[in-house]
Amino acid sequence: MFSPSSNTVAALQSKFATARSFDERVFIKNLGRDIPLLTINQVENRSTRRFNVNIYKQHEWITNCPKMNALFCFPCLLLGGDPLWTIRGVVDLKHLRERIKSHESNKKHLHNTTELALLGRSNIAVQLDSARQLAVIKHNEQVDRNRYILSEIIDCIKFCGLYEIGLRGHDERESSLNRGIFLGLVTKSAKTDDILRSHLEKATIFKGTSKTIQNELLDCIFCCAKKLPLKE
């Protein structure tokens, strides 16, 4: 069992950050920072500077040590960081704001605060990884599906080209009895092909049967055909 006082500055300083187990770090994180009563009064030019406890609300990473009468960084104490905020402590109230601002822009401190926030939440990382893998699988399945549908449409175009049959009909409305050979072939294929039929019924943007798409596919087929003699 870990001690309930494991989150104090003294306890955190008693062991190297790398020597703590994962479970111990999670335990200390759950305890939260230790902020016992601290009184710092500094006299300068007949005026007295007093420590303002509101600093804890403004900067949730700050902890303190009454014995040393100094301020420290809780994430950096737990995970390792700037010696000023982990070993010596900050006692200069006059330059406290500057010290805080400088530390908050420190790369190691930024890394520690992020790591502390994610500490003990590995299950979320696993879930995100699983979701990412699932998204990749679905994407690949959709790509394969699109390729299959496109190949079926291209086969219909190639058939018309093989027998020198015009692609377009005079009236291509769905109610027409003569929509042209190409659309007739696609419709015929869809009757025995569940994937193609589902695509034609549900697709709202790309069906592959429009005049524009046909012309683009013809251009692609023509470009491929021109390269065939070069390969021979």
C-alpha positions in Angstrom: 0.0 0.0 0.0 1.1 3.5 -0.7 1.1 6.2 1.9 -1.7 8.8 2.0 1.1 11.4 2.3 2.8 10.3 -0.9 1.7 13.5 -2.6 3.6 15.8 -0.2 6.7 17.7 -1.5 8.9 15.9 1.0 7.6 12.4 -0.1 8.0 13.3 -3.8 11.5 14.6 -3.3 12.5 11.4 -1.4 12.5 9.3 -4.6 13.6 9.7 -8.2 10.6 10.1 -10.6 11.9 7.2 -12.7 11.9 4.9 -9.6 8.1 5.1 -9.1 5.9 2.4 -10.5 3.0 3.1 -12.8 0.6 2.2 -10.0 2.3 4.6 -7.6 2.2 7.5 -10.0 -1.5 6.9 -10.6 -2.1 6.7 -6.8 -0.3 10.0 -6.3 -2.2 11.6 -9.2 -5.5 10.5 -7.6 -4.4 12.1 -4.2 -3.9 15.4 -6.0 -1.4 18.1 -5.1 -0.8 18.8 -1.5 -1.5 22.5 -0.6 -1.0 22.9 3.2 -1.2 26.3 4.8 1.8 28.4 3.8 2.8 31.8 5.1 5.5 33.8 3.2 6.0 37.4 4.2 8.9 39.3 2.6 9.8 42.8 3.7 11.3 45.2 1.2 11.7 49.0 1.4 9.4 49.2 4.4 6.6 47.3 2.6 5.6 43.7 3.1 4.9 41.2 0.3 2.5 38.4 1.4 1.8 35.2 -0.4 -1.7 35.1 -2.0 -3.4 31.7 -1.8 -5.5 32.6 -4.9 -2.4 31.5 -6.8 -3.5 27.9 -6.3 -6.8 28.5 -8.2 -5.0 30.4 -11.0 -2.3 27.7 -11.4 -3.5 24.2 -10.5 -0.1 22.7 -10.8 1.5 24.6 -7.9 2.0 22.9 -4.6 4.1 23.9 -1.6 6.3 22.8 1.3 5.7 24.5 4.7 9.0 23.2 6.0 11.0 24.8 3.2 8.5 27.7 2.9 8.6 27.4 -0.9 6.5 26.7 -3.9 6.9 23.7 -6.2 5.4 22.1 -9.3 3.4 19.0 -8.6 3.5 17.4 -12.2 7.3 18.0 -12.4 7.9 16.6 -8.9 6.0 13.5 -9.8 7.5 13.0 -13.3 10.8 14.9 -13.2 11.6 18.4 -14.3 13.2 21.8 -13.6 15.3 21.7 -10.4 14.0 25.2 -9.4 10.5 23.8 -9.2 11.4 20.3 -8.0 14.4 20.6 -5.6 15.1 24.2 -4.5 11.6 25.6 -4.7 10.5 29.2 -5.5 10.5 31.6 -2.6 10.9 35.0 -4.3 7.5 36.7 -4.3 8.7 39.7 -6.1 9.5 37.7 -9.3 6.9 35.0 -8.7 4.8 35.9 -11.7 7.7 35.9 -14.0 8.9 32.5 -12.6 5.4 31.0 -13.1 5.1 32.4 -16.6 8.5 31.0 -17.6 7.8 27.6 -16.1 4.4 27.3 -17.8 6.2 27.8 -21.2 8.8 25.2 -20.4 8.6 22.2 -22.7 9.3 19.6 -20.0 6.5 21.1 -17.8 4.1 21.1 -20.7 4.9 17.5 -21.4 4.5 16.6 -17.7 1.1 18.3 -17.4 -0.1 16.4 -20.5 1.3 13.1 -19.3 -0.3 13.6 -15.9 -3.7 14.3 -17.4 -3.5 11.1 -19.4 -2.0 9.0 -16.6 -4.2 6.0 -15.7 -6.4 6.5 -18.8 -4.6 4.0 -21.0 -8.0 2.3 -21.7 -9.1 5.5 -23.5 -5.9 5.2 -25.7 -6.8 1.6 -26.4 -10.4 2.6 -27.3 -9.1 5.4 -29.6 -6.7 3.0 -31.2 -9.5 0.4 -31.8 -11.7 3.1 -33.2 -8.9 4.2 -35.5 -8.4 0.6 -36.7 -12.1 0.1 -37.3 -12.3 3.4 -39.3 -9.4 2.1 -41.5 -11.1 -1.2 -42.0 -14.4 0.5 -43.0 -12.5 2.8 -45.3 -10.7 0.0 -47.0 -14.0 -1.9 -47.4 -15.6 1.1 -49.0 -12.6 1.5 -51.4 -12.9 -2.1 -52.4 -16.6 -1.7 -52.9 -16.2 1.4 -55.0 -13.5 -0.3 -57.2 -15.8 -3.3 -57.8 -18.8 -1.0 -58.8 -16.5 1.0 -61.1 -15.2 -2.2 -62.7 -18.7 -3.3 -63.4 -19.6 0.0 -65.0 -16.4 -0.1 -67.1 -17.2 -3.6 -68.3 -20.6 -2.3 -69.6 -18.8 0.5 -71.4 -16.2 -1.9 -72.9 -19.1 -4.2 -74.1 -20.6 -1.3 -76.0 -17.2 -0.4 -77.4 -16.5 -4.0 -78.5 -19.7 -4.1 -80.6 -19.5 -0.4 -81.6 -22.8 0.4 -79.9 -23.6 4.0 -78.8 -23.7 4.5 -75.1 -26.4 7.1 -74.9 -30.1 6.6 -75.5 -32.6 9.2 -76.8 -34.6 9.2 -73.5 -32.7 8.2 -70.4 -35.4 8.9 -67.9 -36.2 6.0 -65.6 -39.7 5.8 -67.0 -38.4 5.5 -70.5 -38.6 2.1 -72.3 -35.5 2.9 -74.4 -32.8 4.4 -72.2 -29.9 3.1 -74.3 -27.8 0.0 -74.4 -25.3 1.2 -71.7 -28.0 2.0 -69.1 -29.8 -1.2 -70.1 -26.7 -3.3 -69.4 -26.1 -1.6 -66.0 -29.7 -2.2 -65.0 -29.6 -5.8 -66.2 -26.4 -6.4 -64.2 -27.9 -4.8 -61.1 -30.7 -7.4 -61.1 -28.2 -10.2 -60.3 -25.6 -8.1 -58.5 -26.7 -7.0 -55.0 -23.7 -4.7 -54.5 -24.3 -2.8 -57.8 -28.1 -2.7 -57.2 -27.6 -1.3 -53.7 -25.2 1.3 -55.1 -27.7 2.5 -57.8 -30.5 2.6 -55.3 -28.7 4.5 -52.5 -26.0 6.6 -54.2 -26.9 10.3 -54.2 -23.7 11.9 -55.5 -21.8 9.4 -57.7 -23.7 6.6 -59.5 -21.3 6.3 -62.4 -24.0 6.4 -65.1 -24.1 10.1 -65.9 -22.8 11.5 -69.3 -19.9 13.3 -67.6 -18.7 10.2 -65.8 -19.1 8.1 -68.9 -16.9 10.6 -70.9 -14.3 10.6 -68.1 -14.2 6.8 -68.1 -13.9 6.7 -71.9 -11.0 9.1 -71.7 -9.3 6.9 -69.1 -9.9 3.7 -71.2 -8.5 5.5 -74.3 -5.4 6.6 -72.4 -4.8 3.0 -71.2 -5.4 1.6 -74.7 -2.8 4.0 -76.2 -0.2 2.5 -73.8 -0.8 -1.1 -74.7 1.3 -1.2 -77.9 4.2 0.3 -76.0 4.2 -2.6 -73.6 4.2 -5.1 -76.4 
